[in-house]
């Protein structure tokens, strides 16, 4: 006479049901029940909203995103500045200007044009080629005097984006001067601006702003969308409605799903 194991005693139909567990009907039943949830999770992941989805910290402001001040060869006519609009609306650049100088912001140029949300704008030139990253200029400006090249041993160079009507400092980058010492510039909060050590920058390379700060870009990328600054779009009303319908459909189908699971179990027996 056979003896039932503890698992068989606790499980209906004894050893036969225990064998069915190994046959995979539980996995099939779970797949049926979880299908609507999988659909919803795929939608969330595609939007970058699912748990555990890695996403860069978006920049929600108008910023200087890349600077080419040290092209290969002569600087004149080959320097450029890229501006990124991290807001959710288009920006009228005629309300802003670029200011620059060594140990102070003593030079300026007015900006112009409409910069769309989540887009870049390249100012500078007029020369474009392999020596300066092949930029396509949205606004042609030959900086006069040239942007500082960070070569002075103790006086750093600065470049700032300023809102003209209120003289509000929107963004600033300070570089050179061996990356240390006293800063002649202030940051957006009115504190001494940090000095970026650009001593490793080679001609033809650029300074690039990321969600974690400034870095040297070995290959300049003027006008290209920066993944580390890109705004994560809010899901549209239609998308949110679609997610809601998926959830409602899953709830409404629960009785049917339970019947399907029961039929799977009955068929397995």
Buried (B, 14 or more C-beta within 10 A) or exposed (E): EEEEEEEBEEBEEBEEBBEBEEEEBBEBBEEBBEEBEEBBBEBBEEBEBEEEEEEBEBBEBBBBBBBBBBBBEEBEBBBBBBBBBBBEEEBEBEBBBBBBBBBEBEBEBEBBEEBEEBBBBBBBBEBBEEBBBEBEBBBBBBBEEBBBBBEBEEBBBBBBBBEBEEEEBBBBBBBBBBBEEEBBBBBBEEEEBBBBBBEEBEEBBBBBBBBEEBEBBEEBBBBEEBEBBBBBEEBEEEBEEBBEEBBEEBEEBEEEBEEBBEEBBEEBE
